[in-house]
Amino acid sequence: MTTATSGVGTVSSPGIGSNLDVKTIVAQLMATEQGPTTAINNQTASYNAKLSAISSLKSALSTLQQAAQTVNLSTTFKTVTASVADTSALSASVNSANTAGSYNVEVQSLAQAQKLISSGYASKTTAIGNGTLTLDVGTYSAAGSPPVTFTANTGVAQKTITIDSTNNTLEGIRDAINNANTSVSAAIINDGTNYRLSLTSKNSGVANAIKLGVTENGGAGLAQLAYDGSTGGVSKLTQNTAPKNAVIKVDGISITSSSNTITDAIQGVTLNLTKEMAAGTTTQLTLANDTTNASAAIQSFVNAYNAVSTQIANSTAYDAATGTASVLTGDATMRTIQAQLRNALLSAIPGASSGLSVLSDAGISFQTDGTLAIDSTKLATALADPQKDLSRLFVTSTDGTIGFGSRVNSVVSSMIFGTDATLNGRIDGINTSIKDLAKQLTDENTRLAAVQQRYNTQFTALDVMVSSMTQTSNFLTQQFAALTATPK
């Protein structure tokens, strides 16, 4: 038999001595104590479901705001694309909002950088001479009368480079020029027999021509690298490529540029010249309105609104047939958000011109389920109509007219941004409730643990007592049986 301690003790296997199933009894009693815990868990699950639904709606509203901000940009609607008939001569790109139009362009000359080359040397490591090189870039005036003069480019600093025994070879001079961070690059060309120093202006155009002065420090070898193209100047280097500006005509107007990339000929358009054209030949540059961006932005705006509308509908739906409510059925915050958004999109724009005051003017209308639908044909027609500026329907204009994009952006901001935002306040409230429930659950679990301990103690004591009484009963039964069996 199982032994037990005196007083209120425990048995090693409750119920064995008395046939009292303590574990089952305590488990059943504890089951009845779980009511508050179950209620807290159910309430917590309900709050978590609401939190998830509201957080998903906040994300959908954020997407709607981004779409509203896009349709509130004038650049969304004023998109122009450029095309060139002869793409071998030039290409064009639009950098900013521009008006449609066409231009006749003639590429008369391409810009090029000046290139100079030295006489040949048998070795690139043979010492040439010591002294200094003085490097300038600037403009040589046109040949003729008066004499050719050189005018230094004031935007480029003069560079003086020392040539001595450490760098007086062809290789050393090349490296000294390149390491001086000048506006000229140096290289060595091997023609198969001799090595030559090649100098190239880093920038094209006649204003970036090279002048290289030499001061000898004994000998005359370094002087062989001098170049001065002005009248009376000493030039030992040979000009392989003359500096030249790009020259184009746009609708007969001559334009000169030091670069083959021209950004100021047509406002907002960059021209990249690639080939000189035959004299008198032109190619057509066409700037055309492109409604692709605007159409896509409006479609994204409608899609984003529909996602919000569908989210609200699903989270607040009520199935009358089954009596089943959704997680936010009857929620006042959801009704408020839905009403504010619908009002923002249904109200006409004050001060807008006739035909550009309501969404239906762009082919956008509400459906019976609360979502928006686009009549793509009507939208395309409105976008292509030169008499209509559809951007005024969505974009806040300079005269203060507030478009639908700006209106929806402001409404959504009040819902999701800042501590006073509608949804943020609601989320904070739910999180506070969840924290309170978590504390209640902790307190309840503490109480249940104490109750279970008390039940275990009580029923273990009962088990010990019953076991003891059973032993006494068995002893007395044995004693009576012995007395009965004694002979008379």
Buried (B, 14 or more C-beta within 10 A) or exposed (E): EBEBEEEEEBBEEBBBBBEBBBEEBBEEBBEEBEEBBEEBBEBBEBBBBBBEBBEBBBBBBBBBBBBBBBBBBBEBBBBBBBEBEBEEBBBBEBEEEBEEEEBEBBBBBBBBBBBBBBEEBEEBEEBBBBBBBBBBBBBBBEEEEEEBBBBBBEEBEBBEBBBEEEBBBBBBBBEBBEEBEBBBBBBBEEEEEBBBBBBBBEBBBBBBBBBBBBBBEEEEBBBBBBBBBBBEBEBBBEBEBEBBBBBBBBEEEEBBBBBBEBBEBBEBBBBBBEEBBEEEEBBEBBBBBBBEBBBEBBBBBBBBBBBBBBBBBEBBEEEEEEEEEBBBEEBEBBEEBBEBBBEBBEEEBEEBEEEBBBBEBBBBEBEEEBBBEBBEEBBBEBBEEEEBBBBBBBBBBEEEBBBBBBBBBBBBBBBBEEEEBBBBEBBEEBEEBBEBBEEBBEEBEEEBEEBBEEBBEBBBBBBBBBBBEBBEEEEEEEEEEEEEEEEE
